[in-house]
């Protein structure tokens, strides 16, 4: 069945070929470190000292220098059926969770203490088209990826990968905007969807699919509702959730679920497409900086 899905995906790639041809493919991201982690199945979060791999209802906390696990958490699968990714915000681990593969789709944000991995609170999100796979603060807003899948792989009828959405929320998780993904990226997602996303310090949004070892750099459009595909970067890992290391410039953390390895890679800098079309920095900071106080997740 997996082979059949990729045959469909390859057919879809042909329809988006002209759009993909116009997007540069950069040099591969260079692996700088690799660690084994039993929880490395869905995604990984990172701060200055630790990395946090997760697997549905499990989270590990590992020392970045030694790779030694220093804490772990496991919750009942009935309450935490599918935590797909987490991101560190101040002293909290903010995680995207859903009821995947159940339908109708529902999503929540689960918050943990990074020091102890104790579960702090849960925020049930309003119904949306899709299943929450990642969420991250960018400036004053939360941005979230909502995945849609084939019906045979846990999707809702009539909503395939083309319904994948980027949604912007305010601090109370009220939707304030949404964008579709460009055909050139959707073709690479097919037949699955967007598994990971993280804002770079360059103001670009970097996303991954479910399987392909590729990182897609996107930016918000000046007009319209479709994201712009800026560049593609080959990765050593295949899809799943990602996160930027805010303590090390251009270091991206990802995982290889086949080997249960967490990988840190150095991503090449995205250069301007042309002198007339520079990579524009978003007017908001890529994350909450020293001049901006981020309210906690409530």
Secondary structure, 3 states (H helix, E strand, C coil): CHHHHHHHHHHHHHHCHHHHHCCEEECCCEEEEEEECCCCCCEEEECCCEEEEEEECEEEEEECCCCCEEEEEECCCCCCCEEEEEEEECCEEEEEEECCCCCCCCEEEEEEECCCCCEEEEEECCCCCCEEEEEEEECCEEEEEEECCCHHHCCCCCCCHHHCEEEEECCCCCEEEEEECCHHHHHHHCCCCCCEEEECCCCCEEEECCCCCEEEEEECCCCCCECEEEEEEECCCCCCCCEECCCCCCEEEEEECCCCEEEEEECCCCCCCECCECCCCCCCCCCCCCCCCCCCCC
